[in-house]
């Protein structure tokens, strides 16, 4: 379990490092936002043959999940165990030179529990994209962006960020890091 706890700490540091803009000198505005949430569920039932586990979440919702072979140590999960979930997202956005063409890149890292430990996993996904600003909403604290494939996404902007230099038509660069940590513990 110590390895997975270290993984959760690693995921948090990777998400926070997503806030480091490291932008070139010719880029003008940095915008950063970070959000997170946690939840706990109790294992209600488990079917080892079908690899299905039914969880009762804190809000009273009962959900059954099918676990693939990547869930190491599935046989270590027992009725009454607690499943903890943490999700974090950090977004760094900055205005760049208009000469940049829209691009997209992505990367994923995964850390799983060691053999014999209670199951757990930390997934960290990072993507980089350049996009065009379609809308700036200073009241709702959001920026609407259109990516290179034409997809549109609305990103929240931190309250302390000055949006005066972000205008419709700007080319922006976005780095978003999302981390999910799931682990099982005895109650």
Secondary structure, DSSP 4 states (H G I P E B T S, - for coil): -HHHHHHHHHHHHHHHHTT-----TT---EEEEEEEEEEEEEEEEEETTTTEEEEEETTS-EEEEE--TTSTTGGG--TT-EEEEEEEEEEEEEE--TTPPP-EEEEEEEEEPPTTSPPEEEEEEEEEEEEEEEEEETTTTEEEEE-TTS-EEEEE--TT---TT--TT-EEEEEEEEEEEEEEE--
